[in-house]
Amino acid sequence: MDFEEQLESEHLLLVDRVCKTCGVRKSLLADYYKIRKNLSLKSSYSYECKTCTRDRIKEKNRKKYPLGKCEICKKTNTKLVTDICKNCNKFLNQYNHDVDTMKNFVLYLSK
């Protein structure tokens, strides 16, 4: 935040807000993300604190990409898309699941 922005939002330094998720009162400027351009307004900051926002996004990613063992490369504790890891899924999508290309790939690797 540059000096001019600090002067515009100076009146918000002592403003606290109660997080809508955890219910804890926290500093508006230090503990909430900016969500709009006009930083001089209280409504330019989110109603969920940074900690709760990060936790919510982590949980969403855990549900979207659960950890487990990949059926192709056999790596453990990797993010899975269905039963395979993201790297193997990326490789399969690159070749559009072309069986002939995959067979040629396996034959090449077995040499």
C-alpha positions in Angstrom: 0.0 0.0 0.0 1.6 3.3 -1.0 1.5 6.5 1.1 -1.5 8.1 -0.6 -3.6 4.9 -0.1 -2.6 4.9 3.6 -3.8 8.5 4.0 -7.2 7.6 2.3 -7.7 4.6 4.5 -6.3 6.1 7.7 -9.7 6.3 9.4 -10.0 2.5 9.1 -6.9 1.7 11.2 -8.8 1.3 14.4 -11.9 -0.3 12.8 -12.6 -3.9 13.8 -15.0 -6.4 12.1 -16.5 -9.6 13.3 -15.7 -12.5 11.0 -18.9 -14.0 9.6 -17.4 -17.5 9.8 -15.5 -17.8 13.1 -17.2 -14.9 14.9 -13.9 -13.4 16.2 -13.4 -9.6 16.2 -10.3 -8.7 14.2 -8.7 -5.6 12.7 -10.2 -4.6 9.3 -7.0 -3.6 7.6 -4.8 -6.4 8.9 -7.1 -9.4 8.9 -9.4 -9.0 6.0 -8.8 -9.2 2.2 -9.5 -6.2 0.0 -12.3 -7.1 -2.5 -13.0 -3.7 -4.1 -10.9 -0.9 -5.4 -12.0 1.9 -3.2 -10.0 1.2 0.0 -11.4 4.1 1.9 -14.8 2.3 2.5 -15.4 -0.4 5.1 -17.4 -2.3 2.5 -14.2 -2.7 0.3 -13.1 -5.5 2.6 -14.4 -9.0 2.9 -16.7 -10.2 5.7 -14.6 -13.3 6.2 -11.2 -13.1 7.8 -8.0 -14.1 6.0 -7.6 -17.3 8.2 -11.2 -18.5 7.5 -10.8 -17.7 3.8 -7.6 -19.7 3.5 -9.1 -22.6 5.5 -12.2 -22.7 3.3 -10.2 -22.7 0.1 -7.9 -25.5 1.4 -10.9 -27.6 2.3 -12.5 -27.0 -1.1 -9.3 -28.1 -2.8 -9.1 -31.2 -0.6 -12.6 -32.2 -1.7 -11.8 -31.5 -5.3 -8.5 -33.2 -5.4 -8.3 -35.8 -2.6 -4.9 -37.3 -1.6 -4.2 -40.9 -2.4 -2.2 -43.4 -4.5 -2.1 -43.0 -8.3 -3.2 -46.1 -10.2 -0.7 -45.4 -13.0 2.6 -44.2 -11.5 1.9 -45.6 -8.0 2.9 -42.4 -6.2 1.3 -42.0 -2.8 -0.1 -38.9 -1.1 -0.6 -37.1 -4.4 -3.6 -35.0 -5.5 -5.9 -37.3 -7.5 -8.3 -36.7 -10.4 -10.6 -39.8 -10.2 -8.0 -42.6 -9.6 -4.9 -41.0 -11.1 -2.6 -38.1 -10.1 -2.7 -34.7 -11.8 0.5 -35.4 -13.7 -0.7 -38.7 -15.2 -4.1 -37.1 -16.0 -2.3 -34.3 -17.8 -0.2 -36.8 -19.8 -3.4 -38.7 -20.8 -5.2 -35.6 -21.8 -2.2 -34.5 -23.9 -2.6 -37.6 -26.1 -6.4 -37.7 -25.9 -6.5 -41.3 -24.6 -5.2 -42.6 -28.0 -4.6 -46.3 -27.3 -2.2 -46.7 -30.3 0.0 -43.8 -29.1 0.0 -45.3 -25.6 1.0 -48.7 -26.9 3.9 -47.1 -28.9 4.9 -45.2 -25.8 5.0 -48.4 -23.7 7.0 -50.3 -26.5 9.5 -47.4 -26.6 10.0 -47.5 -22.9 10.4 -51.2 -22.8 13.4 -51.1 -25.2 
